[in-house]
């Protein structure tokens, strides 16, 4: 008798927790793309040519970090067209939102 009641209470709690969550990206850890910058607007957008089809557009997150090929933090001003970079990003409402951009050394 106590097992069905306990199961009902646990189910109710899980449903309540599920409704209280905000939208999360499909992958909380995100993804990465490597390519060459074809367009860059500081603080706004970066477009990457990955040589695998159409260029990929990334919105720049509010707290995006920039790193050189050794992993040292650099200023965003170090970015420009034709640089090869690795972009770490998450999907938010269908947009690719970059949270880290690293120079790749090539």
C-alpha positions as CSV (number, residue, x, y, z in Angstrom):
1,X,0.0,0.0,0.0
2,X,2.8,2.5,0.8
3,X,4.7,1.7,-2.5
4,X,1.9,2.9,-4.8
5,X,1.5,6.1,-2.7
6,X,5.2,6.7,-2.7
7,X,5.4,6.2,-6.5
8,X,2.5,8.6,-6.9
9,X,4.2,11.3,-4.8
10,X,7.5,10.8,-6.7
11,X,5.7,11.1,-10.0
12,X,4.0,14.3,-8.9
13,X,7.3,15.8,-7.8
14,X,9.1,15.0,-11.0
15,X,6.2,16.4,-13.1
16,X,6.3,19.6,-11.0
17,X,10.1,19.9,-11.4
18,X,9.8,19.4,-15.2
19,X,7.3,22.2,-15.5
20,X,9.5,24.6,-13.6
21,X,12.5,24.3,-15.8
22,X,13.4,26.9,-18.4
23,X,14.3,25.9,-22.0
24,X,17.7,24.2,-22.3
25,X,19.6,23.5,-25.4
26,X,19.5,20.0,-26.7
27,X,23.1,19.5,-25.6
28,X,24.1,21.3,-22.4
29,X,27.7,20.9,-23.3
30,X,27.3,22.3,-26.7
31,X,29.3,21.6,-29.9
32,X,32.4,22.9,-31.8
33,X,33.1,23.9,-35.3
34,X,36.4,24.7,-36.9
35,X,36.9,26.9,-39.9
36,X,37.9,30.3,-41.3
37,X,36.3,33.6,-40.4
38,X,34.5,35.0,-43.4
39,X,32.7,37.8,-41.6
40,X,33.0,39.3,-38.1
41,X,31.1,42.0,-36.3
42,X,32.6,42.5,-32.9
43,X,30.1,41.9,-30.1
44,X,27.5,40.6,-32.5
45,X,28.1,38.0,-35.2
46,X,30.8,35.7,-36.5
47,X,30.5,33.7,-39.8
48,X,32.6,30.6,-40.3
49,X,33.5,28.8,-43.5
50,X,33.9,25.1,-42.4
51,X,34.6,23.9,-46.0
52,X,31.6,21.5,-45.6
53,X,28.9,23.4,-47.3
54,X,27.3,26.7,-46.4
55,X,29.0,29.1,-43.9
56,X,27.7,28.9,-40.3
57,X,26.6,32.0,-38.5
58,X,27.2,32.4,-34.8
59,X,25.7,35.0,-32.5
60,X,28.3,36.1,-29.9
61,X,27.1,35.4,-26.4
62,X,27.3,38.1,-23.7
63,X,30.1,36.3,-21.9
64,X,32.0,34.9,-24.9
65,X,35.7,34.3,-24.2
66,X,38.5,34.5,-26.7
67,X,41.7,32.5,-26.6
68,X,44.9,32.1,-28.6
69,X,46.2,28.8,-29.8
70,X,47.9,28.2,-26.4
71,X,44.6,28.7,-24.6
72,X,45.6,32.1,-23.2
73,X,42.8,34.7,-23.0
74,X,43.0,37.4,-25.7
75,X,40.9,40.4,-26.5
76,X,38.2,40.1,-29.2
77,X,40.1,42.8,-31.2
78,X,42.5,40.0,-32.1
79,X,39.9,38.4,-34.4
80,X,39.6,39.3,-38.1
81,X,38.6,37.8,-41.4
82,X,40.6,34.9,-42.8
83,X,41.7,33.6,-39.3
84,X,41.2,29.9,-38.6
85,X,39.3,29.4,-35.3
86,X,37.5,26.9,-33.2
87,X,34.1,28.0,-32.1
88,X,32.4,26.4,-29.1
89,X,28.6,27.1,-29.1
90,X,25.2,26.0,-27.9
91,X,21.9,26.1,-29.7
92,X,19.4,28.6,-28.2
93,X,16.0,28.9,-29.9
94,X,17.5,27.7,-33.2
95,X,20.5,30.1,-33.1
96,X,24.1,29.1,-32.7
97,X,25.4,31.1,-29.8
98,X,29.2,31.2,-29.4
99,X,30.5,31.1,-25.8
100,X,34.2,30.5,-26.7
101,X,36.3,31.3,-29.7
102,X,39.9,30.0,-30.0
103,X,42.6,30.6,-32.6
104,X,43.8,27.3,-34.0
105,X,47.4,28.2,-35.0
106,X,47.0,27.6,-38.7
